Amino acid sequence: RPKVNRDRPHLDRVAVLVVQGVVPLPAIAEYPLAEAASAHRVSELRHLRGKLVLRVR
């Protein structure tokens, strides 16, 4: 992995690139905690590209 600076100016520049659509954000799939088993299956089968979030509330 390349070394990434984590200072404020660098993060501000990344934020601008995200807003401009130059740097895409990963897809986020949300599941309620009651559906954790389904979310786990999706994760195991690698049918998700991006992030998987379990909603607790």
Secondary structure, 3 states (H helix, E strand, C coil): CCCCCCCHHHHHHHHHHHHHCCCCCCCEEEEEHHHHHHHHHHHHCCCCCCEEEEECC
